[in-house]
Amino acid sequence: MHQAEIMFKIKDVLKGNKMKSVSLRSKAASLKIVFCLICLSVLTLSNITQSHAQLIADTPCDSLYYETLSSRAWLEAQREVTQNQNIILKPDSVFEYTCFDRFLNELAEHATQMLSESGSYGTPLSTTAMDNALERLVGESLRAYVTTNFENFDLLGGHPAGVGIDHTPGSTPPAGPITGGAYTCDIMNRVWQAAKCINFITNSTTDGFYTFQEYVTDAVDKRRLPLIGCGPINTTWVENVTVGLGTGPWSNDPLVTYLDRTTPDAGCSGTPIPTGINVSRPGGTPTSYPEKICLQPGCRYDPASDDCLDN
């Protein structure tokens, strides 16, 4: 091998070694950069976790919050059920509406014109034969049925509007068992008129709206129509009011019902309630005034007198 060729090979070897050295240094630098980035990320996540650790609950299920929701749901549902059972009246007996016993009296009255009491075909039966037959066949069971199921309260399901409207089979002339007589009955008309004239919250002790606290403090169940028959559940009300409204790190929303201003009053003595709207108009007195409303039925707000007036 010539001397020149040896020199060239030595240079190639030296050049290769130099490139390898540069490549190793580059890889080492890259690894250092990656390692530093990983460390920085770990430190950052650690700081974030520490700064927000107090906002993360020990468990994803907050039992107190669930119990509060359950109790509040019970309160809302039970109040609605109770209110509906007061407003939706028990149906009355159609036998009372139609004075059915008097239909039987009418039939007994005309029995003398029928075969059973006419005498046209031999010796007639007693003049009370049809009366007795109707009494045993229908009258006795009719009175027993109506008395047992509907006679502990007046019509309209015991609602105050129906007080004094009633018909017990056999209790009005002719009284007692079925006997001949003319048919007369105005019960359906009286009931219809009374039902048409029922006002909202006629009696605040039986068909009014009540707060949760009123359900808690009243030992008698609010479902009082037609009769007081439901056992008191105020203990359950107390338990759910305590859990649903008295616990938890939250405050209750303020509620103003204004129910005291909805009672019908011929003099419209209620106080007008501001709506928060200012009214401006081209005519009338005054031309500008804060809008108000009157909650009593049949009453309106008069801006001139700043009072509630009768419509």
C-alpha positions in Angstrom: 0.0 0.0 0.0 1.3 3.4 -0.9 1.9 6.0 1.7 -0.7 8.3 0.1 -3.4 5.6 0.4 -2.6 5.0 4.0 -3.0 8.7 4.8 -6.4 8.8 3.1 -7.7 5.8 5.1 -6.4 7.4 8.4 -8.4 10.6 7.5 -11.5 8.6 6.8 -11.3 6.8 10.1 -10.8 10.1 12.0 -13.7 11.7 10.1 -16.0 8.8 11.0 -15.1 8.8 14.6 -15.8 12.5 14.8 -19.3 12.1 13.3 -20.0 9.3 15.7 -19.0 11.5 18.6 -21.2 14.4 17.4 -24.2 12.0 17.0 -23.8 10.6 20.5 -23.6 14.1 22.0 -26.8 15.1 20.1 -28.7 12.1 21.4 -27.6 12.7 25.0 -28.8 16.3 24.7 -32.2 15.2 23.4 -32.6 12.8 26.3 -31.8 15.6 28.7 -34.4 17.8 27.2 -37.1 15.1 27.3 -36.3 14.3 30.9 -36.5 18.0 31.9 -39.9 18.3 30.2 -41.3 15.2 32.0 -40.1 16.6 35.4 -41.7 19.9 34.6 -45.0 18.3 33.7 -45.0 16.2 36.9 -44.3 19.3 39.0 -47.1 21.3 37.3 -49.7 18.6 37.8 -48.7 18.2 41.4 -49.2 21.9 42.1 -52.6 21.8 40.3 -53.7 18.8 42.3 -52.6 20.4 45.6 -54.3 23.7 44.8 -57.7 22.0 44.0 -57.6 19.1 46.4 -60.2 20.7 48.7 -62.8 20.8 45.8 -62.8 17.0 45.2 -65.2 15.0 47.3 -64.0 11.8 49.0 -66.9 10.0 47.1 -68.8 10.9 44.0 -72.1 10.3 45.8 -73.1 12.9 48.4 -75.6 11.1 50.6 -76.8 14.2 52.3 -77.7 15.9 49.1 -79.5 12.8 47.9 -81.5 12.6 51.1 -82.4 16.2 50.8 -83.7 15.8 47.3 -85.7 12.7 48.3 -87.3 14.5 51.3 -88.1 17.6 49.2 -89.6 15.4 46.5 -91.8 13.6 49.1 -93.0 17.0 50.4 -93.9 18.3 47.0 -95.7 15.1 45.9 -97.6 14.5 49.2 -98.8 18.1 49.2 -100.1 17.8 45.7 -101.8 14.5 46.4 -103.5 15.9 49.5 -104.6 19.0 47.7 -106.1 17.1 44.8 -108.0 14.8 47.2 -109.5 17.9 48.7 -110.5 19.7 45.5 -111.7 16.6 43.6 -114.9 15.8 45.4 -116.4 12.4 46.1 -119.1 11.6 43.5 -122.6 11.7 45.0 -125.2 8.9 44.6 -127.3 9.1 41.4 -130.1 7.5 43.5 -130.2 10.7 45.6 -129.8 13.0 42.6 -132.9 11.5 40.9 -134.9 10.7 44.1 -135.2 7.2 42.9 -137.4 6.1 45.7 -140.1 8.5 44.4 -140.0 6.7 41.1 -141.0 3.6 43.1 -143.7 5.6 44.8 -145.1 6.6 41.5 -145.1 3.0 40.3 -146.9 1.9 43.5 -149.5 4.7 43.0 -150.5 3.4 39.6 -150.6 -0.3 40.7 -154.4 -0.1 41.0 -154.6 0.3 37.2 -152.5 -2.8 36.7 -153.4 -6.5 36.7 -152.1 -7.0 40.2 -154.5 -4.7 42.0 -157.2 -4.0 39.4 -159.8 -6.7 40.1 -160.6 -7.1 36.4 -159.7 -10.7 36.4 -160.9 -12.0 39.7 -160.4 -11.1 43.3 -157.8 -8.3 43.4 -154.8 -8.3 45.6 -154.5 -5.8 48.5 -154.2 -2.2 47.4 -150.7 -2.2 49.0 -149.6 -5.4 47.3 -147.3 -3.5 44.8 -146.1 -1.2 47.5 -145.0 -4.2 49.7 -143.4 -6.0 46.7 -141.4 -2.9 45.7 -140.4 -2.3 49.3 -139.0 -5.8 49.7 -137.5 -6.1 46.3 -135.9 -2.6 46.0 -136.8 -0.2 48.8 -135.0 -2.0 51.7 -131.7 -2.5 49.8 -131.9 1.0 48.3 -132.0 2.7 51.7 -129.4 0.4 53.1 -127.0 1.2 50.2 -127.5 5.0 50.3 -127.4 5.2 54.1 -124.2 3.2 54.4 -122.3 4.9 51.6 -123.6 8.5 51.3 -125.6 9.6 54.3 -122.8 10.8 56.6 -122.5 14.0 54.6 -124.5 16.3 52.4 -124.3 16.3 48.6 -121.3 17.7 46.6 -119.1 15.2 48.5 -119.4 17.1 51.8 -118.2 20.4 50.4 -119.5 23.4 52.3 -121.4 24.6 49.2 -123.6 21.5 49.4 -124.6 21.9 53.0 -128.4 21.4 53.4 -128.8 19.7 50.0 -129.6 16.0 50.6 -132.1 13.3 49.9 -132.3 10.1 51.8 -134.7 7.6 50.2 -137.7 7.3 52.4 -136.7 10.2 54.6 -139.0 12.8 53.0 -142.8 12.5 52.4 -144.0 9.9 52.0 -141.6 8.8 54.7 -140.6 5.2 55.5 -141.2 2.2 53.2 -142.3 2.5 49.6 -145.9 3.7 49.3 -148.0 5.3 46.6 -147.3 8.9 45.8 -146.5 11.4 43.1 -143.0 12.0 41.8 -141.3 15.3 42.6 -137.6 16.0 42.8 -135.4 19.2 42.5 -132.2 17.8 44.0 -130.2 17.8 40.7 -131.0 21.4 40.0 -130.0 22.5 43.5 -126.7 20.6 43.3 -125.9 22.0 39.9 -126.6 25.6 41.2 -124.5 25.1 44.3 -121.6 23.6 42.3 -121.7 26.4 39.8 -121.3 29.0 42.6 -118.4 27.3 44.4 -115.7 29.9 45.0 -112.0 29.3 45.3 -111.0 28.3 48.9 -114.6 28.5 50.2 -113.4 27.1 53.5 -109.7 27.5 54.3 -109.8 24.5 56.7 -110.8 22.1 54.0 -109.9 23.2 50.5 -107.2 25.9 50.9 -103.5 25.8 49.9 -101.2 25.1 52.8 -97.5 25.6 53.5 -95.3 22.7 54.5 -95.2 24.0 58.1 -99.0 24.0 58.3 -98.9 20.3 57.4 -96.3 19.7 60.1 -98.2 21.5 62.9 -101.7 20.3 62.2 -102.4 17.0 64.0 -105.4 16.3 61.9 -104.8 15.3 58.3 -105.8 17.9 55.7 -107.8 15.4 53.7 -111.2 16.3 55.4 -113.7 15.8 52.6 -116.2 14.3 52.8 -115.2 13.2 56.3 -112.0 13.2 58.4 -110.9 9.6 57.7 -107.2 9.7 57.0 -104.8 9.0 59.8 -102.4 11.8 60.8 -99.0 11.7 59.1 -97.6 14.9 60.6 -94.7 12.8 62.0 -93.6 12.0 58.4 -94.0 15.7 57.5 -91.7 16.7 60.4 -89.0 14.2 59.3 -89.0 15.3 55.7 -89.2 19.0 56.4 -86.2 18.6 58.7 -84.2 16.8 56.1 -85.5 18.5 53.0 -85.4 22.1 54.3 -83.4 22.2 57.4 -80.1 20.6 56.5 -77.4 21.0 53.8 -74.9 23.9 53.1 -77.5 25.7 51.0 -80.1 28.3 51.8 -83.8 28.2 50.8 -85.2 30.5 48.2 -87.5 33.2 49.7 -91.2 32.5 48.9 -94.0 35.0 49.1 -97.4 33.5 48.2 -99.7 36.5 48.8 -102.5 34.0 49.6 -103.8 36.4 52.2 -104.7 38.8 49.4 -106.7 36.4 47.3 -109.8 36.1 49.5 -112.9 37.5 47.7 -113.9 40.9 49.2 -116.7 43.0 47.9 -114.9 46.2 49.0 -111.6 45.3 47.4 -109.7 46.1 50.6 -106.5 44.4 49.5 -103.3 46.3 49.0 -102.0 46.7 45.4 -98.8 44.7 44.7 -96.1 46.5 42.6 -94.9 44.6 39.5 -91.7 46.6 39.1 -92.8 48.1 35.7 -93.2 51.9 35.2 -96.0 52.8 32.9 -96.0 55.9 30.7 -99.1 56.8 28.6 -100.1 59.8 26.5 -103.4 60.4 28.2 -105.2 59.7 31.5 -104.3 60.7 35.1 -101.6 60.1 36.0 -99.6 59.8 32.8 -96.7 58.0 34.5 -97.1 55.6 37.4 -95.6 52.3 38.7 -97.7 49.4 37.6 -99.5 47.4 40.4 -102.0 44.5 40.4 -104.8 43.4 42.7 -105.1 39.7 43.5 -108.6 39.7 44.8 -111.1 38.3 42.4 -113.2 41.1 40.7 -110.8 43.8 41.7 -108.5 46.0 39.5 -105.8 48.5 40.2 -106.6 52.2 39.8 -103.5 54.4 39.3 -105.3 57.6 40.0 -106.2 56.6 43.6 -103.3 54.1 44.0 -105.8 51.6 45.3 -107.8 48.4 44.4 -111.3 49.1 43.0 -114.3 46.9 42.2 -114.6 46.0 38.5 
